[in-house]
Amino acid sequence: MDLDAYVAAHRATWERLDQLTRQRRLTGADADEIVDTYQRVATHLSVIRSTAPDASLVAYLSALLARARSRAAGTRVMSWSDVGRFFARSFPAALYRQRWWWLSVMAASIGAAVVMGWWMLDHPRIESSLLSEAQIEQLVNNDFEEYYSEYAATSFAARVWTNNFWLAALCIGFGVFCLPVVYMLYSNMLNLAIIGSIMIRHGRGDLFFGLLTPHGLLELTCLFVAAGVGLRLFWAWVSPGDRTRVQSLGEEGRAAVGVALGLVVLLLICGLIEAFVTPSSLPTWARIGIGVTAWTGFLVYVFTLGRWAHNAGETGDLAESERGFTVRTAA
């Protein structure tokens, strides 16, 4: 095949498809044309690959077809109204709909931490089996308090934010397997119980709760939300109800992704509180007050906006119009 002649014969078609993919709006006729032209250019690419492969030409036509396919599939540009709708309706509705999952996780986890901490306080030998006297003294008198001021506030906030979101993402991502989430919860609650019991036994309980409460209330709640959403994914395929397992897991999975995106913002707030409020010179009551206010605001957000959106039919899943493949056309 004479490649140059083939290119000359079909270049106008390729240029027309390129022009259509760059148009901001498509009329009904344009939408039909882009689909028809896409099919013809796909045939041209197949012919070139099989008879006279040219790397640069194949790359050009492949990129052109990718843009056309994306445009024909109705790729939607995110706008500020979408962001507002997400935080006003989709995210709180998903949190409210799955409230019993994360509230149950919260109750079970806190209960387990209290029981483990109480048991360690009643059995002092456990403490000595975990840490030496020198390590305990270092933790009680230095390490616990200095942890919050060891790094510059801005970098510390970034570290805390990324670490907490990574943990939340793991809880959601591995939730479909159930046991990894249970293990992560157990590990975190055990660590909390060990440090808390040591601090309380050595008369530093006020320091422990004074430093943990400002950021810990919202931070731990975000962890419980992530774990609850993850476990809901597990239950979605174990007991799908009147849906197929694929449908159930798909719907809950899309809602879980939305929750994960919302947790990015919540955990950023936690990181800012932990970096700028927890180690600050504010009196303890003020620091705790800020933490309680942030946590209360979250609960009000879920049980007002979330309840209203849920009662209006919002589930936190992607809107039907955003799931399908449509071509945006001018009226």
C-alpha positions, -999 to +999 in steps of 0.1 A: +000+000+000+012+035-009+011+051+026+014+087+013-015+083-011-036+067+017-029+096+041-037+121+014-070+104+006-082+103+043-065+133+059-097+154+055-116+128+075-090+129+103-090+166+104-128+167+106-128+143+136-101+164+153-122+195+148-153+178+162-135+166+193-124+202+200-158+218+197-172+230+231-207+220+222-221+194+198-254+197+179-274+166+173-260+163+138-225+168+152-230+140+177-241+116+149-211+127+128-185+122+155-197+086+160-197+078+123-163+095+117-149+077+147-158+043+132-142+053+098-110+065+114-108+034+135-109+014+102-082+035+088-060+029+118-066-009+115-056-008+078-024+012+085-014-011+114-018-043+093-004-031+060+020-002+064+026+004+101+041+039+108+048+046+144+041+083+143+009+080+123-004+052+145+003+073+176-015+103+160-046+083+150-047+064+184-046+097+203-073+112+180-095+082+185-090+083+223-102+120+224-131+112+202-141+082+223-139+103+255-160+130+239-186+105+226-188+089+261-199+123+275-169+131+296-182+156+322-161+185+335-163+190+372-176+224+383-179+242+416-217+234+416-207+197+415-184+202+444-211+221+464-237+194+456-213+167+467-206+182+501-242+194+506-260+162+495-240+132+483-213+130+510-236+136+541-263+113+527-237+085+523-226+091+559-261+091+572-272+061+552-243+041+566-245+055+601-253+023+619-222+007+605-197+033+616-216+041+649-214+004+657-177+003+649-172+034+670-190+019+700-173-015+697-138+001+693-141+026+721-156-001+743-126-024+735-101+003+742-117+011+776-117-026+786-081-032+775-070+000+792-088-009+824-074-044+824-038-030+820-043-007+849-054-036+870-024-057+859+007-035+863+030-064+852+017-060+816+032-025+815+067-037+825+066-066+800+060-041+772+085-013+781+115-009+804+114+016+832+136+040+812+113+038+782+082+044+803+098+074+820+109+088+786+073+083+772+056+098+802+079+128+807+090+136+772+080+116+741+042+118+743+041+156+747+071+164+724+056+143+695+031+172+688+058+198+686+088+179+672+083+192+636+072+225+621+035+228+622+030+230+584+050+198+577+035+181+607+000+188+595+009+174+560+024+142+576-006+137+598-031+143+570-014+119+546-009+092+572-045+094+584-059+093+550-037+064+540-051+045+570-087+054+561-081+044+525-068+011+536-099+005+558-122+012+529-101-006+503-096-037+523-131-036+538-143-061+512-121-087+529-134-078+565-105-092+586-078-066+576-102-039+588-108-056+621-070-061+626-063-024+619-090-013+643-077-037+670-041-025+665-050+012+668-073+006+699-046-015+716-020+012+710-043+038+724-051+016+755-014+009+762-003+045+760-034+057+779-030+032+807+007+041+811+000+078+812-028+074+837-009+051+860+020+076+862-003+106+870-003+121+835-039+113+825-047+150+823-019+155+798-029+124+778-066+135+774-056+172+770-034+165+740-055+137+725-090+151+727-086+183+705-078+163+673-086+128+684-124+131+686-128+139+649-098+119+638-109+087+654-144+092+642-131+095+606-113+062+611-145+046+624-164+059+594-138+045+570-139+011+588-177+011+589-179+019+551-153-008+544-172-034+564-204-024+546-186-033+513-179-067+528-215-072+537-226-060+502-214-091+486-221-115+515-257-104+517-267-085+486-305-086+493-327-083+462-297-071+441-271-093+424-237-094+442-221-073+414-249-047+416-247-045+453-209-043+454-209-017+426-234+006+443-217+004+477-183+008+461-193+040+443-207+054+476-175+043+494-154+062+469-175+093+476-170+089+513-132+085+508-131+118+489-151+135+517-127+122+543-099+139+526-113+172+537-123+160+572-088+146+578-072+178+566-092+196+593-079+170+618-044+175+607-046+213+611-060+209+646-033+184+656-006+206+642-017+241+652-041+236+682-030+205+701+006+218+708-004+255+711-002+276+743-039+278+746-053+266+779-064+230+779-101+238+781-098+260+750-080+233+730-105+207+740-133+231+732-121+235+697-119+197+693-154+192+707-167+220+684-153+204+653-166+169+663-200+183+671-201+201+638-194+169+620-223+151+638-247+180+631-236+179+595-244+142+592-276+141+611-291+173+596-279+177+560-273+140+557-308+131+570-325+157+548-306+145+517-312+109+525-349+114+530-350+132+497-338+100+480-300+107+479-279+076+486-244+088+480-241+067+449-233+084+415-263+100+399-278+080+371-270+107+346-233+105+355-231+067+351-243+064+315-226+072+283-241+103+267-230+130+243-235+165+255-252+184+227-265+219+223-302+224+228 
